[in-house]
Amino acid sequence: MQHPDPAIPETAIPKAQDPLFQHLLDTYVSESNKVVSTWRAFTDADLDFRPHPHSSTVREILKHQLLSERRFFGQFLEVPEPPADQVLPATLDLPQAQSRFIELVQNRLNFFAVQTSVWWLEVVPFFEVRRERIWIFWRRVLHTAHHRTQLTVYLRLLNKPVPTTYGPTADVTWESADPTHSVEAAGRG
């Protein structure tokens, strides 16, 4: 499925210097577009919603997303990032958060595109352990998916439509959507 209004179109994805790593750029953009489509489903009136006193608010998750990506990419992958005190928009509303998120993603793409296999496979510090940069990159993508999932649960609790991420949802489907909800469907192919 092609998202009807991607934040970052496929045409904006640079070509990786090493074609083996093109999937990193493509997936990072795809996952980032899913983040933005989820954020777009909220309104500014929802920013202080939290489903439980121990849960983060929508606003806190947006803030964490922006700051933690900056930390992962800047500290662990040594990507040129803005200083931490310049990451958040002056006003953390949805349009500003989305715009800043997209801007930061786009800035990282060109850096990632020129990296070689030696760079991606180099073992570097990651918190108290050491990991290959490619491992840290994928760990960040998974961390982002976790927070996007949190927000899709919030949307459901707010009785708002949940956008598609990896396939149809109860709210978004299309003719060729083929969810696997049965043993028969799982046995195809």
C-alpha positions, -999 to +999 in steps of 0.1 A: +000+000+000+012+035-008+003+061+018-018+088+001+001+117+017+036+106+028+055+132+048+087+122+029+080+109-006+100+081-021+115+106-046+132+124-017+151+093-005+188+096-016+206+067-032+230+048-009+266+049-019+266+012-012+234-004-027+235-030+000+224-004+025+196+012+004+171-007+025+182+012+056+172+045+040+140+032+025+129+016+058+139+047+078+117+068+056+089+043+056+089+041+094+092+078+098+062+083+075+042+059+097+052+080+127+039+112+110+007+095+099+000+085+135+008+119+148-015+134+122-044+114+137-043+135+169-054+170+175-037+195+198-066+190+222-053+154+226-017+164+236-023+161+274-042+128+271-027+099+291-046+066+296-033+060+331-015+082+357+017+062+351+015+066+313+031+094+293+010+120+277+008+123+239+030+155+242+056+136+263+058+109+237+063+134+209+090+152+230+107+119+238+106+108+201+124+140+190+150+140+218+157+103+219+163+101+181+187+130+185+205+111+212+207+077+195+218+092+162+241+118+176+257+100+206+258+064+194+260+067+156+279+101+155+255+116+130+258+154+129+228+165+150+217+199+163+225+206+199+200+190+222+186+224+233+178+231+197+159+199+189+124+208+202+103+234+185+095+265+205+059+254+207+054+217+210+021+215+191+014+188+165+022+208+133+055+220+148+064+186+162+057+169+128+076+196+109+106+193+132+105+154+130+105+155+092+133+180+091+155+160+113+148+127+094+156+144+061+189+158+075+200+123+085+192+107+052+220+123+033+245+114+060+234+078+060+235+076+022+272+081+020+283+057+047+302+026+037+300-010+050+331-003+072+312+025+089+280+006+093+297-025+107+321-006+131+315-016+168+309+015+189+298+023+224+260+019+231+251+027+267+272+002+287+278-022+259+293-021+224+274-028+192+278-025+154+263+008+141+239-011+120+226-029+151+221+005+168+203+019+138+178-010+137+174-008+175+164+029+170+139+019+143+123-006+167+123+019+195+104+043+172+079+015+163+073+009+200+063+046+206+042+047+175+023+016+188+018+034+221+001+062+203-021+039+181-034+025+214-041+060+226-060+068+194-082+037+200-088+048+236-098+083+223-121+066+198-102+080+169-094+062+136-061+042+137-041+048+105-025+019+087+011+011+095+020-024+082-014-033+068-051-026+072-066-016+105-103-017+116-105+019+103-084+018+071-086-010+045-085-013+008-096-038-018-063-058-020-058-059+018-054-095+028-050-097+066-040-131+080-066-140+105-070-176+098-050-208+094-061-209+058-047-174+051-015-182+069-011-213+047-012-193+014+020-192-007 
